[in-house]
Amino acid sequence: MGAWIVHIPAVEDRAGISHAVLGWLLLLLGAGAFVGMQIVGPLTDRVGARTVVPVSAALCSAALVLPGLATNVWALGAALLVLGFGNGCLDVSMNAHAVQVEHGYRRPVMSAFHATFSIGGVLAALVGARTLSWGLSPAATLGAIAVAGLVAAAAAAPALLHAERAPDVRKAEVATRTGRRTPRRIWLLAALALMLMLCEGVANDWSVLQLRDVLDAPAATAALAYGAFATAMTVGRLLADRVAARLGPVAILRYGAGVAALGLTAAALSPWIPLALIGWTVFGAGLSGCIPQLFSAAGHADRDAAGANVSRVAGLGYLGMLAGPAVIGPLTHFMPLNLTFFLPVAFCVVAACTAGVLRPRPAPSDATRAVRS
């Protein structure tokens, strides 16, 4: 996904489209991802992540080359739809497998997985910058990375974990659950994911513009705003598992979201560039551990429906990330850009106040014993 982002300008030029058209086409990427998430979540519960993850990884890798081959708006739209579908399939299935791995470790490890995703984005930026400087076409670079992805999918497949229950038992249990309503707690986790990933989307799309347009920072300095945010996110995710093991997921979400609110408030109100950069750094550090805790809680809420539950949380979260630019943009017609950031600040405050939803629920047998006693 990082490789695609790096090559967006080159792909846009090759397809001969405007920024406005590209904005609409990116909605197809999000739509494809959302559909993929909803399909693969229950499928992962039925056949196991060991089967679904390699197939999803292969599909996502093979689809990566398609945008590099597109020469018109229709071809690019179809390519982004397929790439989004593959990405959505992989996103849910690998997070469901991460829940299984975390259960085996018996300690938090989800944030580390998300940290490697962030590291992949950094590596993609470095590789993309080098290949673009060499004059290689997007199709060549994306094709090479697609091959690397296919090799990685094949190499990882034998090491993936088997389902802990027999397939016929799993299928029977999942079939029984299909008629049941999704627990209220899962929808609460999904709503929090939507709000917090919207905050992340705001940083991705508006942090640089805030320094440039509000504080009149030079272009090179303004670019440091997103760099500071992304770096803090990566470092925070590498450290969050240890903190979660000691303090618990509730503390990670409560204090992380609270710190993020303070950081974004400082960035929004700061009249000085250095303080704004510090604010974006603190914002990234605060947010870093929040989303992994939501994914982990959704997966552990019902081990036999982990895929379906993760797909709901990830699906709404993905919509939130896409909605960030869409929400902030229209608000700038009524208020300065920096003041619009108080909407994500409010979302962070809501997340901090409702962090108790992450508190593990007692098993039915434990609850029954408590009532009897």
N, C-alpha and C positions, 0 to 999 in steps of 0.2 A: 504493500500500500504506500510505503514511503517512496518507492521508485516511481509509482504513478504520480504522486504529488509533485515530485521534482520535475517531471517531464510535462506537466500541464501546459506551460507556455508553448513548448515545442509542438505538442499535439494539437493545441488550439490553432497554431499557425498552419500546420499541415492540413487540418480539416477546413481552414478558411472561414472560421466562425468568429463572432464578436464575444466580448466578455459577457454580455447579457444572455446570449444564446448558451454559452458555456454554463452560466448559472442555472438555467433551466435544465440542461442536460445532467448536471450534477444531482438533480433531484431523482433522476432515473437510477443513479448509483445508489442513492439511499433507499429508493423503493425496492430495488432488487435485493439489497441487503436485508431489508425488513421481511420480505417474502421468504428469503432463504432461512432466516432465523426461525420463523414460525413453522416452516415445514420440517427443518432438521431437528428442532428441539424434541418433539415427540418421537421422531425416527431414532434419535440417539438413545432414548429410553427403551425403545423396542429391540434394537439390534446391537446396541453397545457402542461406546465411543471408539473402541479399538477398530471397528469397521468403518465408522462414519468419518473419523478424523482424517485418515489417509486419502479417502476419496474426495473429501471436501478440499484438502490441501492441494491435491492434484488438479481439481477443477479450478480453484482460485489461481494457481500457478499458470495453468494453460491459458486462462482468460486474460492474464496480464498483458500478453502480447497484442491482444486485439485492438486496444486504443491506439497503439503505435502504428497499426496498419490502416486505420480509418482515414479516408480522404474526403469525406463529406459529413454533413450533420447527421444523416440517417445512420450511416455506418458507425459513427462515434456514439450515437445514442444507444444503438443495439449493443455495442461493445461494453459500454458502461453498465448497462442493465445486467449483462452476463457477469461482468467482473464484480458488481455489487452482490449478485446472487451467490457467487462463489465465496466472496468475503463473508457474507452473512452466515453461510453454512459452516465455514471454518471457525468463525468467531464463537458461535454457540457450542459447537461440538468440542472444540479444544478447551473451552472454559468448563464444560461439563466433565471432561476428562481431568482437568486440573482439580476439580472438586474431589474426584476419586483419588487422585494422588495426595491431596491434602489430608483426606481421611486416613490414608495409609501412613503418612508421616505423624499423624496425631498432634500436629502443631501448625500454625498458620504458614502457608507458603504462597498463597494466591498473589500477593503483591509482587513477589519476585517474578512471577510469570508476566505480569503486566509491565514490570520494569524492563524485561527483555524485549517486549514489544516496542517500548520507547527507544531502547538502544538500537533496535532494527531501523527505526526511523532516522536516527543519526547516521548509521552506516549507509543507508540509502541516499541520504543527502550528500555524503562524501563521495560515494561511487558515482552518483548522478552528475555531480559537479565535475568530476574528472573526465567521465566519458563525453559530456557535453563540450568540455574544453578541447577534447580530441576531435570533435566534429562527428562523432558517431550518431547515427539516426536513432530516434526513439525506439523504432522497431528492433534494431540490433541490440540495444541495451536491455529493453524490456524482455526480448526473446531470451537473452543470456540469463537474466534473472529468473525467468520462467523455467528454464531448464534446471537451474540450481534449486528452485523450489520443488520441482518434480523429483529430483534426486533426494532432497531432504525428506520429502514425504515417504518415498520408498525405504529410505534408510531408517526412519523413525518407526515405521509401522510395526516391525517385530517387537519393539521394546514397549509398545503401549500395553496398558493393563487390560486383562480380561474382565468381563462383567463378573461381579461377585456372586451373582445368582444364576441359576440355570436359565437358558433362553426361554424355555417353555413357561417357567414360573414367572419370569419377568414379563413376557407377553401377556399372560393371563392377568397379572396385577395391573399392568398399564391399561389393558382393555377395560378392566373394572373401573379404573380411574377416569376414563374418557367421559363418562357420564356425570362426573362430579364437577362442581364449580371450583374454580381456582381459589385457593384460600385468600382471605382478605389481606393477610400479612404479605403475601407475594405481590399484590397490587400496591401495597404501601411501599415496598422495596422498589417496585418499578417506578412509582411516582417520584421517589427520592432520586433514583437513577436519572430520570428525565431532567429534574431540576439541576443536579450536579453536573451532568454531562452538557447541559445547556451552558452552565458556567464555564466549562472547559472549552466549548465551542466559541464563546465570547472572547476568551483569551487567544484562541487560535486565529480569529479573524479580525479582532479589533484592537489588540494590544499595541501593535505597531502603529496603527492609524492614530491611536490616542496620543502617543508621544509626538508623532509628526504634526498632527493637525491642532491639538490642544496646547502642547508645550513647545511647538515650533522646533522640535529636535531635528538635526540633520538625519538624512535617510539611514546612514550607517549606524548612528546612535539609536534611532528608533527601532531598527531591526533587533537590537539587543533586548528589547522588551519581551519578544516571544522566546528568544534564546534563553533568557533568565528564567522564564516560566517553565519551559520544557526541561531545562537542566534540573531545576528544583523538583519537578515532577518525577524525573528519573531517579534522582538520588533519594527522594522521599520514599519511593516505592521499594528501593533496595533495602531501606531501613525499617519499613513499616511492619514487616512480619515479626521482627524481634519485639517491637513495641507492642504489637497486638498480642503476642504470646504472654507478655508480662502484664499488660493493662486491660486486654480484652477489646473486642471489636467496637463495643459501645463507646469506649473512650476515644478510639481512633476517629470515629465519625463525629462525636460531639465536639472534641477539642480541635480536630482537623478542620471541620467546617467552620468553627468559630474563628480559628486563626485565618482561614481563607477569607472570611468576611472582613476581618480587620485589615488584611493585606490589600484587598481590592478597594476598600474604603480609602486607605492611604494613597493608593495609586490614582484613584479618581479625584481626590481633593488636593493632591500635591501640586504646588506651583513650581517645584524644582524637579528637574530630570532625574538626578540621582535618587531622590526619595521615591519617585514613581517606579524606577527600576527595582528598588528594594521592595516596594509594594507588590509588583508582579512576581518577584521571587517568593515572597511570603505566601502569596495567593497559590502559586504552584505547589509549594511545600505543604500547605494545608490540605489542598485537594488530593494530593498524591495517594493517600491510603484509603480514601473514602469509597471510591467505586469498587475496588477489589473486595472490600468487606461486604458490599451489597451483593455482588456476584456469589461470593462464598456462602453467605447466609441463604440465598435463594437455592443454591445447589444442595446445601445440607438440610434444608427444611423438610424435604422428602427425598431420600436417596434414590428411590425408584422412579421419581418424576423429575430428576435433577435437570435433564435436558429441556423439558417443557418449561420448568420454572425459570431457568437461566434465559431461555428464549424470550420470555415475557419481560424480564428485567432488562436484558440487553436490547430488546427491540424498542421499548419506550425510551431507554437511554440514548440509543442511536438517533431516534427522532428528536430528542432534546438537543443533541449536538448539532443537528442540521437546523434546528429552529433558532439557535443562537443568533446567527447573522440575520435571519428573517425577522426576528423580534426587535433587535437593536436598531436595524436600519430605519424602519418607519418611525421609531421613537425619536430619532435625531431630527425629524421635522418639527418637533414640539419642544425640544430641550437640547442643550449641548451634549455632545457625545459622552463626556465624562460623567454627567448626571444620569445617563441611561444605565450606567453600571450599578446603580443601586437596586435594580431589579435582580441581577444575580446575587448581590449582597443579601437581599431579602431571602432568596432561595437558600443561601448558605445558613442563614439564621434559622430558617424552618428546619433544615436538616439537622442542625445542632440540637434544636429543641425536641426533635422526634427521634433522636438516636436510640432511644430505648427499644425501638422495633427490632434492633439487632440482637437483643438479649435472647439467648437460647430458650426455646419453650421446653417444658418438661415432657418427657415421653408419655404416651397415653397410660402405660402401666404405672408410671410414677405418679401421675395425676390421680389415678384411681386409688392408689395407696393413700395419697394425701387426704382424699375425701373420706376414705374409710376410717383413717386414723383420727 
